[in-house]
Amino acid sequence: MTAFSTAPLIPRRLFFGNPDRTAVQLSPDSAWLGYLAPRDGVLNVWLAPRDDLAAARPVTQDEGRGVRFFLWAYTNRHILYIQDKNGDENWRLYSVDVITNALKDLTPFEGVQTQLKHVSHLRPDEVIIGLNRRDAQWHDLYRVNVVTGELALIEENHQFMDYLFDDEHRRRLAFQMTAAGGLDVFQYANDSWRPWSSIAAEDMLTTGPVGFDQQGATLFWKDSRGSNTSALVAQDMTSGATRLLAEDPLADVQDVLLHPTAKHVQAVSFVYERKRWQMLDPAFAAELMRLSKVADGEIEIASRTLDDRFWVVRYGVDDGPARFYLYAREPQTTRFLFTERQDLEGLSLASMRPALIPARDGLNLVAYYTLPVSSDSNDHGIPDQPLPLVLMPHGGPWGRDFWGYNPWHQWLANRGYAVLSVNFRASTGLGKAFTNAGDHEWGGKIIEDQIDAVQWMVAQGIAAADQVAILGGSFGGYSVLAGLTFYPETYACGVDIVGPSNLITLLESVPPYWKPMIELFTTRVGDPNTEEGRRLLMQHSPLTHVERIRRPLLIGQGANDPRVKQAESDQIVAAMQARQIPVTYVLYPDEGHGFARPENWLSFNAIVEAFLAEFLGGRFEPVGGDFGGASLQVLTGAATAPGLSAALAAQG
C-alpha cells in the first residue's frame, strides 16, 4: 500500500514556524493584553491596550531562542519571563517595565537555575523564587523585588524538593521524597518544619496540592488517596478534615478554576477521551454555557483580571488553530481577538478520532488517531485502504496525549500517513492503577502497549502492517530505540529525538537539582545502586540490544540537553557504527531537551519528511529554505538513503 492524500501540500512552515499570537494574558487591572508573537522572527512578548490591538508593540527583545513563558507581575507594570542559554535549563528570571521597556535581570548568576515558586496580588512588588546558587542540588528560597531586583533570603534548603506558599507569601508546606518513592509533607509552624502528612508511592504521581483559599485556612488537593482516580478535595488546615468537591470514576482531576481573589473553586475538568467539566459554582456554570455557544471547540479560560470583569477565552479544535476571544462579563459581550495561526484558516486539515484500544492484558488504552483528508470516503474512521502509519509515543512517560489540534498529526496526515498517539500504561490522568502499571516496565509492558496499539490499527484496516514508523521525543525517543531493538521487525523505520539509550547512564547523569527526587526514578524505573536494579535497567536499555536493529534510524539531539545528555545519542550511534548498522545523526549545538528555535525544527522536520518518504512512501516537500538559519550538524549517515541524501545535500 502507499500513502494517500488528495489535499494540497501544506508547507511545513505553517505547522512548525512561529505562531502568529499565543499565550494570551490580560494584565491584572485589565488595561493591557499581552501575548507572544514574532519580533524579527523570534517570539517575544507584545502588549496592546485591551481594546486597541492595532496599537500592539513588543516589550521584550530576545534575539535567540525566543520567549516561551511569561506572566504579569501584580504591579500591572511589569512582565516577568524566564530564559536559558541554548537549552541548558539554567533559567534566569527577567522583569520588563512595560512603560519604559527597561529590562532587569533579576537573577544574574551563571550556571544557576531559577524556579518561580509563587506570585500573589497581596504582594505585588515581589515574587518567591528558588535558586540553586549555594548548592546545585538544592533551591534556596528568596524574595525578589520585581522593581528594584533586590534579593532577600527566606530559607536555605537542605532537604525539600518543593514548597507551597499562601497569598501572604508565608511558607506553609514542604515536600520531601522518601526512599520508597512517596512524599513526606511538612508544615511550617513556630519557625520550624514539622511532619504533617504523607503520600504513599502509589499516590505520588496522582496527588498534589492546588492551593489555598482566600483565608489560607483550607487547602485544595488533587487527591487519589483512598480511591483510584484523583478527586478534588478541600482540607481544613486546623482539623485536618477533608471533604470531597468533585471526582470522576475514569479520569483524574485536570483543570481547577479558582476565583482570582476569593479563591473558591468554581469548576473542575476531567479528561478521559475528551474534556468534561464539573461545575461547583452555578453562576460560573451559566457563563460557561453562554460561552460554549460563541464558537466551536473545547473551552479554556486562558486569563482573568483580578476583579474578574474580563476573561480571555480560548477555543481549541482538532482541525484548525485555536481562537481567542475577549469576554466582558458585564454586559456579557464577547469579541474575537485572533487565531494562533492565521495561515491555517480554511486549509484542508484532518479530524482527530479518539479510540479505546485493548492491551493484551485487558487494560484500555485511550488513543487518538488522524487520517489523511479524503482517505475515508465513508467517514467512519477506517480509510478506504490501509495506510502507512506513524506511531508517536509521548514523552514522560508520566504525561499523556489529548484530543485537539496537533501539528505533528496534521503535518504527517497531510503527507499521506495515518498517525497514532496512544496513552500507554504509566501515562497520567487516567487513574493511579493505570499510571502505576508502568512501574519497572519501561522496556516491557509499556512497549508492548505501543505494539498492541499498532496491531489494533492493522486489524482495523487502518494501517498497513509492513509500513509502520515510530517517531518520538524524550521518553518517546526511548520508545523509538526500544521499539527498533525489542521488536525489530515491527517498524519500517524510526525517528528518535533526545531519547535515552542506556538507562543506567541516564540515571547516573541526571542534573544535580533532580537528585532530591531521584527516588521517583529508582523506584519506578530501576535502581542503579542495586544488583537487581542494574540488571533490569540493562535489560530495558536499547544500547544493550543494539545489534538487533534492522530498520533505518534517524536521531536528533541537542548538545546542551541537561536531562538526556548528548552521550545518550553518541553511544548508540557509535555502537551501531561499530556493527556497520546504518544510522543518521543530526546534532544541534544551540539546543537542549528538544528544539526551541523554529529554524531548527523546520530543518529537522525537513529531514524527517525526506526520511519517512524514503521508507514509507509519503509525500515530500522540497527543503527549499527550511535549512536557513538552522544550526544543524549532520554527524553521520547523510548517504543512508538516496532521497534523504539529497535532502541533506541541500544543507551543504
Buried (B, 14 or more C-beta within 10 A) or exposed (E): BEBBBEBEEBBBBBBBBBBBBBBBBBBBBBBBBBBBBBBEEBBBBBBBEBEEBEEBEBBBBBEEBBBBEBBBBBBBBBBBBBBBBBBBBBBBBBBBBBEEEEBBEBBEEEEBBBBBBBBBEEBBBBBBBBBBBBEBBBBBBBBBBBBEBEBEEBBEBEEBBBBBBBBEBEBBBBBBBBEEBBBBBBBBEEEEBEEBBEBBBBBBBBBBBBBBBBEBEBBBBBBBBEBBBBBBBBBEBEEEEBEEBBBBEBBBBBEBBBBBEEBBBBBBBBBBBEBBBBBBBEEBBEBBEEBBEBBEBBBBBBBBBBEEEBBBBBBBBBBBBBBBBBBBBEEEEBEEBBBBBEBBEEBBBBBBBBBEBEBEEEBBBBBBBBBBBBBBEEEEBBBEEBBBBBBBBBBBBBBBBBBBBBBBBBBBBBBBBBBBBBBBBBBBBBBBBBBBBBBBBBBBBBBBBBBBBBBBBBEBEBBBBEBBBBBBBBBBBBBBBBBBBBBBEBBBBBBBBBBBBBBBBBBEBBBEBBBBBBBBBBBBBBBBEEEEBBEBBBBBBBBBBBEBBEBBBBBBBBBBBBBBBBBBBBBBBBBBBEEEBBBBBBBBEBBBBBBBBBBBBBBBBBBBBBBBBBBBBBBBBEBEEBBEEBBBEBBBBBEBBEBBBBBBEBBE
